[in-house]
Amino acid sequence: MSRFLSFVKKHKFIVAGAVTLLIIGGLYYRNEKAKQAEQLRKSAQVERSTLKESIILSGEVKAKENTTLHFQTAGRLAGLKVREGDVVKKGQLVAFLDQRDLKKKAHQRTKMTIKLLVGTLIKQQMMLKTKQ
C-alpha cells in the first residue's frame, strides 16, 4: 500500500488527469445511455397511408443467350411470331418467309426437272430404237 501512495504522491498530476478522464468518460457514457432511452420513449400516432417508393435506374439489359436465325432457303420475311422481349423456347417458330417466291422457284425447278426427264426419256427411246 505504501508503494501505491508513494506513486500517487510522486505522479499526482498524472493520477489527477486519469481520474478526471474516467469521470468525464463515465458522464459521457451515462448521457449517451439517457439519449438512447429517450429515443425509445418517443411515440408517434399511427395512421394509415399509402407508401410509395420508386427507384429510377439506367442501364442495359442483355439476354442470357443470343442466337442467329437461319432459314433453309433465302427469301423475303413475311412475318414475325414474337415481339422484342418475349421468351422463346428452342424450336419455336419466330418468323416465316413469303411463300410466293418459294412456290414460284419450286414450280420453275419442277418444270426444269420435267424437261430434263423428258429429254432423257427421248434419248433412251432413240437408243432403244437404234439397237433393234
C-alpha positions in Angstrom: 0.0 0.0 0.0 2.9 2.4 0.8 4.2 1.8 -2.7 0.9 2.9 -4.2 0.7 6.0 -2.0 4.3 7.0 -2.9 3.5 6.5 -6.6 0.4 8.7 -6.3 2.4 11.4 -4.4 5.1 11.3 -7.0 2.8 11.4 -10.0 -0.1 13.3 -8.6 -0.8 15.3 -11.8 -0.9 12.2 -13.9 -3.2 10.4 -11.4 -5.5 13.5 -11.2 -5.7 13.6 -15.0 -6.5 9.9 -15.2 -9.2 10.3 -12.6 -10.6 13.3 -14.4 -10.7 11.4 -17.7 -12.5 8.5 -16.0 -15.1 10.9 -14.6 -15.7 12.6 -17.9 -15.9 9.3 -19.7 -18.4 8.0 -17.2 -20.6 11.1 -17.5 -20.5 10.9 -21.3 -21.5 7.2 -21.3 -24.4 8.0 -18.9 -25.5 10.9 -21.1 -25.5 8.6 -24.3 -27.5 5.9 -22.5 -30.0 8.6 -21.4 -30.4 9.8 -25.0 -31.0 6.2 -26.2 -33.6 5.7 -23.5 -35.3 9.0 -24.5 -35.4 7.9 -28.2 -37.1 4.6 -27.1 -39.7 6.6 -25.1 -40.7 8.8 -28.0 -44.0 7.9 -29.6 -46.0 8.8 -32.7 -49.6 8.4 -33.7 -50.1 5.6 -36.2 -52.1 6.5 -39.3 -53.0 4.5 -42.4 -51.4 5.8 -45.7 -50.1 4.5 -49.0 -46.4 4.0 -49.2 -44.8 5.0 -52.5 -41.3 4.1 -53.2 -39.7 4.3 -56.6 -36.2 3.8 -57.9 -35.1 5.1 -61.3 -32.1 3.4 -62.7 -30.4 3.4 -66.1 -28.6 0.5 -67.6 -28.5 -2.1 -70.3 -30.3 -5.4 -70.3 -28.7 -8.3 -72.2 -30.2 -11.6 -73.0 -28.9 -14.7 -71.3 -28.5 -16.3 -74.6 -28.4 -15.0 -78.2 -28.8 -16.8 -81.5 -28.7 -16.1 -85.2 -31.7 -17.1 -87.2 -31.1 -19.5 -90.1 -33.6 -20.3 -92.8 -33.4 -23.3 -95.2 -33.8 -21.0 -98.2 -33.3 -17.4 -98.9 -36.4 -15.2 -99.2 -38.4 -12.2 -98.1 -39.5 -12.1 -94.4 -43.3 -12.3 -94.3 -44.0 -12.1 -90.6 -42.8 -12.4 -87.0 -44.5 -14.6 -84.4 -42.8 -13.0 -81.4 -42.1 -9.5 -80.2 -39.0 -8.0 -78.6 -38.8 -9.1 -75.0 -40.8 -12.3 -75.5 -39.4 -15.5 -74.1 -38.9 -18.2 -76.7 -38.3 -21.9 -76.5 -35.9 -24.0 -78.5 -37.6 -25.0 -81.8 -40.4 -22.3 -81.5 -41.4 -20.6 -84.8 -40.3 -17.0 -84.5 -40.5 -15.8 -88.2 -41.6 -17.1 -91.5 -40.8 -16.3 -95.2 -43.0 -15.2 -98.0 -44.1 -18.4 -99.7 -45.0 -16.9 -103.1 -41.3 -16.6 -104.2 -40.6 -20.1 -102.8 -43.5 -21.6 -104.7 -42.5 -19.8 -107.9 -39.0 -21.1 -107.6 -40.2 -24.6 -106.8 -42.5 -24.5 -109.9 -39.6 -23.4 -112.1 -37.4 -26.2 -110.7 -40.2 -28.8 -111.3 -40.6 -27.6 -114.9 -36.8 -27.8 -115.5 -36.7 -31.3 -113.9 -39.6 -32.5 -116.2 -37.8 -31.1 -119.3 -34.6 -32.9 -118.3 -36.5 -36.1 -117.7 -38.4 -35.9 -120.9 -35.2 -35.2 -122.8 -33.5 -38.2 -121.1 -36.5 -40.4 -121.9 -36.5 -39.4 -125.6 -32.7 -40.1 -125.8 -33.2 -43.5 -124.2 -36.1 -44.3 -126.6 -34.0 -43.3 -129.6 -31.2 -45.5 -128.3 -33.6 -48.5 -127.9 -34.9 -48.0 -131.5 -31.4 -47.9 -132.9 -30.4 -51.2 -131.1 -33.4 -53.0 -132.5 
